Amino acid sequence: MLDISDDSNIHEIESFTEHFSLNTSEMKLNADESILAVAMAPDYEVCTNIEIYTIDYTEKTLKKYHNLDNLSSSIEFMDFSSDSVFLMYMDNIKTHCFFDLKNKAKNDTF
């Protein structure tokens, strides 16, 4: 991620990028840009997972909020509900899921 607050000194924010160890397949910000969801593509050792972070713009850091791990397939699509209560996602075998951000609970039906 880049800090573009001063267009004469655009630079990478290392504390943001140090979190991502796997290849990212999808990223979404919620409507007020306070929560970031990052879907990590699987490799031979690690299943697909979605890491959810809160963003602290003052400190320029990401704080891990929750991790959805051991998902069955790569993430094809994800998005936040307009009120940021749910993170909705669909994998490439068409499994839909709704994750309740307040209760940190996964629900396959809405």
N, C-alpha and C positions, 0 to 999 in steps of 0.2 A: 504494500500500500504506500501511496505517496502523500506527503504533506504538501499541499498546493496553496496554503494560506498566504505565502509570500511568493508571487510568481517569478521573482528574480532569484529565489533560492529553493527550488523544488527538490525535495530529497526523500529517500525511502525512510519509512518509519520502521526501524528494525524490530521494535517490540510487537508490532502487528504481524510481521511475516515470520517470526520465529516459531509460531504455533503450528504451522502446517508442514507435517513431515511426509504426508502422502500426496499423491496427485489430486488436485481439486477437480471435481466434475461439475459442480454447481455451487453458486453463492447467491444468497439473497439477504437484503436488508429489509427490516420492517419499515412501516410508513414513516415513523419519526426518526429513523436511522439510529436507534438505540440498541438494537439486537441484530446480530449477524449470524446466519446459519450457513455452515460450510459442509457440503457433502464431499466426502473423500472417496475416491475410486478405490476399488479393491486391488490387492496384489496377491501374490502367491502365499503370503503369510498372514494377511489381515483382511477380514471381511469389510464390506462397505460400512461406513458409519457417518453420522451427521453430528458435527460439533456445533454447539450453540453458545454464543458469547454475548455478553453485554459489552458495550463500547463506552470507554471513559475517554472522552475527547480532551478533557483538561490534562490528564496524565498521559494521553496518547498510548493507551494500553487496551488490550482485550482481556476480559475476565471470563473464564470458563463458567458457564451457567449450567450446562447439562450436556451429556453425550448419549446419543442413540447409537448403540453399537450392535455388531453381529446381524446387520440387515441382510436379507437373503439375496439381494441383487443390486446392481448399480442404480443410482438415482437418476431418473429421467427428467423430473420436474419437481420443484418445491416452491412454495410461496407462503407468506403470512396472511392470516385473515386481516381485514381492514382495521380491526380493533386490537390486533396483536395478541389475541388470546390463544390462537391456534397456529401451529406450523403444519401445513398440509404438504404431503409429498406422495409421489408415485414412482415406483421403480420400473425397470424395463421389462418386467413380466406382468405389468399392469396392476400390481397390488397398491391400493390406495390406503393412506393412513393419515390420521389427524392426531397431532401431538398437542396436548393441553399444556401450555407454557406455565400457567399458574400452578397447576397441581403436579406437573412433571409426569403426566400419565399419557400412555399411548392408547389410541382407540381406533379400531379398524372400521367403525361405522360412525356416522355423524348424526 
